[in-house]
Amino acid sequence: MRKDTKERILDAALHLFNNQSVDQVTIREVAKKAGISHGNLCYHFPNIESLVENLYKRLAAEQDELFLKMTGQEVSLPFLRSSSAQSFQLLYKYKFLMLDFVSIMRKSKFIREHYRKLYKLRKEQFRMLFSWLLKEGYLRPEIYPGHYDKVVEQLFIIGDFWIASSEILYEGKEKDKLPYYTDIVDQVLFPYLTEKAFQ
């Protein structure tokens, strides 16, 4: 089935933003990539900022869908690793947002405010997950009160900025990039897992 015009435009913008950067892409380039006129594109998206905001909304919706899919599944080490890998794949699909993270946050009040709310929600979801893992005996007791809150913070920092690191420092094969960085996230958690988590 043929995609509607808005989706074609967003797909074209995503491809260009991922391969160049938001600041280097023009509306005319997006129109050309989408195979439509400049005027037709501007009817749907008046400027680059509106394209960025709509792609951000699309990422957030896909993340919500992924979290919903994970809800209610039995938690295990393979499940946690698979969830981490899926999350990283999704972020990599929209990698321009992570590469131009600070610039985009400074320019878009909508994205900045939405991200801050989403960050709080995701942190609460992670806290609940960690509480459950502790209760079920998959995690060792905290070293000090609030220790796992700091671990969650580490996971978010890695999650938000691993793509920038990979663009600058990663020297391996492209196909190995996602597994390599997913493994780094796993290594943050491994020291705190009990033997039960590995069964």
C-alpha positions as CSV (number, residue, x, y, z in Angstrom):
1,M,0.0,0.0,0.0
2,R,1.3,3.4,-0.9
3,K,2.3,5.6,2.0
4,D,0.4,8.9,2.4
5,T,2.2,12.1,1.5
6,K,3.0,13.1,5.1
7,E,4.7,9.8,5.8
8,R,6.6,9.9,2.6
9,I,7.8,13.4,3.5
10,L,8.8,12.3,7.0
11,D,10.7,9.3,5.7
12,A,12.6,11.5,3.2
13,A,13.4,14.0,6.0
14,L,14.6,11.1,8.3
15,H,16.9,9.8,5.6
16,L,18.4,13.2,4.9
17,F,18.7,14.2,8.6
18,N,20.4,10.8,9.5
19,N,22.9,11.1,6.7
20,Q,23.7,14.8,6.9
21,S,22.3,16.8,9.9
22,V,19.3,18.9,10.6
23,D,21.3,22.1,10.0
24,Q,22.5,21.0,6.6
25,V,19.2,19.9,5.1
26,T,16.8,22.3,3.3
27,I,13.1,22.1,2.7
28,R,13.7,21.9,-1.0
29,E,16.0,18.9,-0.6
30,V,13.4,17.1,1.5
31,A,10.8,17.8,-1.2
32,K,13.0,16.5,-3.9
33,K,13.8,13.3,-1.9
34,A,10.1,12.8,-1.3
35,G,9.3,13.4,-5.0
36,I,6.9,16.2,-4.4
37,S,6.9,20.0,-5.0
38,H,8.3,22.5,-2.6
39,G,4.8,24.0,-2.2
40,N,3.1,20.6,-1.5
41,L,5.7,19.9,1.2
42,C,5.2,23.3,2.8
43,Y,1.4,22.7,2.9
44,H,2.1,19.8,5.3
45,F,5.2,21.0,7.0
46,P,6.0,24.7,6.8
47,N,9.7,24.4,7.9
48,I,12.5,22.1,9.0
49,E,11.5,22.5,12.7
50,S,8.0,21.1,12.0
51,L,9.7,18.1,10.3
52,V,12.0,17.5,13.3
53,E,9.1,17.8,15.8
54,N,6.9,15.3,13.9
55,L,9.8,12.8,13.6
56,Y,10.4,13.2,17.3
57,K,6.6,12.5,17.9
58,R,6.9,9.4,15.7
59,L,9.9,8.1,17.7
60,A,8.1,8.8,21.0
61,A,5.0,6.8,19.7
62,E,7.2,3.9,18.6
63,Q,8.9,3.9,22.0
64,D,5.5,3.8,23.7
65,E,4.5,0.9,21.5
66,L,7.8,-0.9,22.4
67,F,7.3,-0.4,26.1
68,L,3.7,-1.5,25.9
69,K,4.8,-4.7,24.1
70,M,7.3,-5.4,26.9
71,T,4.7,-4.9,29.6
72,G,3.4,-8.1,31.2
73,Q,6.2,-10.3,29.7
74,E,8.2,-12.5,32.0
75,V,11.4,-10.7,33.0
76,S,14.6,-12.6,32.5
77,L,18.1,-11.8,31.5
78,P,17.4,-12.7,27.8
79,F,14.3,-10.5,28.0
80,L,16.3,-7.5,29.4
81,R,19.0,-7.9,26.8
82,S,16.4,-8.2,24.0
83,S,14.5,-5.1,25.3
84,S,17.8,-3.2,25.4
85,A,18.7,-4.2,21.9
86,Q,15.2,-3.2,20.5
87,S,15.4,0.1,22.2
88,F,18.9,0.8,20.8
89,Q,17.7,-0.2,17.3
90,L,14.8,2.2,17.6
91,L,17.0,5.1,18.7
92,Y,19.4,4.3,15.8
93,K,16.6,4.5,13.3
94,Y,16.2,8.2,14.4
95,K,19.9,8.7,15.1
96,F,19.9,12.4,14.0
97,L,17.8,13.2,17.1
98,M,20.6,11.8,19.2
99,L,23.4,13.3,17.2
100,D,21.9,16.8,17.2
101,F,20.4,16.3,20.7
102,V,21.5,19.6,22.4
103,S,20.9,21.8,19.3
104,I,17.4,20.3,18.8
105,M,16.5,20.7,22.5
106,R,17.6,24.4,22.4
107,K,15.6,25.1,19.3
108,S,12.4,23.3,20.1
109,K,10.5,24.2,23.2
110,F,7.9,21.5,22.4
111,I,10.6,18.7,22.2
112,R,12.5,20.0,25.2
113,E,9.3,20.0,27.4
114,H,8.0,16.7,26.1
115,Y,11.4,15.0,26.5
116,R,11.7,16.2,30.1
117,K,8.2,14.8,30.9
118,L,9.0,11.5,29.1
119,Y,12.3,11.3,31.0
120,K,10.5,11.5,34.3
121,L,8.0,8.9,33.2
122,R,10.7,6.5,31.9
123,K,12.7,6.9,35.1
124,E,9.7,6.0,37.1
125,Q,9.1,2.9,34.9
126,F,12.8,1.9,35.4
127,R,12.5,2.4,39.1
128,M,9.4,0.1,39.2
129,L,11.3,-2.5,37.1
130,F,14.3,-2.3,39.5
131,S,12.0,-2.6,42.5
132,W,10.4,-5.7,41.0
133,L,13.9,-7.2,40.1
134,L,15.0,-6.7,43.7
135,K,11.8,-8.2,45.1
136,E,12.1,-11.2,42.9
137,G,15.7,-11.8,43.8
138,Y,17.2,-10.9,40.3
139,L,19.2,-7.9,41.7
140,R,21.5,-7.8,44.7
141,P,20.6,-5.4,47.5
142,E,21.6,-1.7,47.0
143,I,25.1,-0.9,48.1
144,Y,23.7,2.3,49.7
145,P,20.2,3.9,49.7
146,G,19.4,5.4,46.2
147,H,22.2,3.4,44.5
148,Y,19.9,2.0,41.8
149,D,18.6,5.5,41.1
150,K,22.2,6.3,40.0
151,V,22.4,3.2,37.9
152,V,19.2,4.2,36.2
153,E,20.7,7.6,35.5
154,Q,23.8,5.9,34.0
155,L,21.5,3.9,31.7
156,F,19.8,7.1,30.5
157,I,23.1,8.9,29.9
158,I,24.4,5.9,27.8
159,G,21.0,5.6,26.0
160,D,20.9,9.3,25.0
161,F,24.5,9.7,24.0
162,W,25.9,6.3,22.8
163,I,25.1,7.3,19.1
164,A,27.3,10.4,19.4
165,S,30.1,8.3,20.8
166,S,29.7,5.7,18.1
167,E,29.9,8.3,15.3
168,I,33.2,9.6,16.6
169,L,35.0,6.7,18.2
170,Y,33.6,3.4,16.9
171,E,36.0,1.7,14.5
172,G,34.3,-1.7,14.0
173,K,31.9,-3.0,11.3
174,E,28.6,-1.3,10.9
175,K,26.7,-4.6,11.5
176,D,28.5,-4.9,14.9
177,K,27.8,-1.4,16.2
178,L,24.4,-2.0,17.8
179,P,25.5,-5.3,19.6
180,Y,28.7,-3.6,20.8
181,Y,26.8,-0.7,22.4
182,T,24.0,-2.9,23.7
183,D,26.7,-5.0,25.4
184,I,28.0,-1.8,27.1
185,V,24.6,-1.3,28.7
186,D,24.5,-4.9,29.8
187,Q,27.8,-4.5,31.5
188,V,26.3,-1.7,33.6
189,L,23.8,-4.1,35.1
190,F,25.8,-7.4,35.2
191,P,27.7,-6.7,38.5
192,Y,24.4,-6.2,40.3
193,L,22.6,-9.3,39.0
194,T,22.2,-12.4,41.2
195,E,22.7,-16.0,40.0
196,K,19.0,-16.3,39.6
197,A,19.1,-13.8,36.8
198,F,21.4,-16.0,34.8
199,Q,19.3,-19.2,35.1
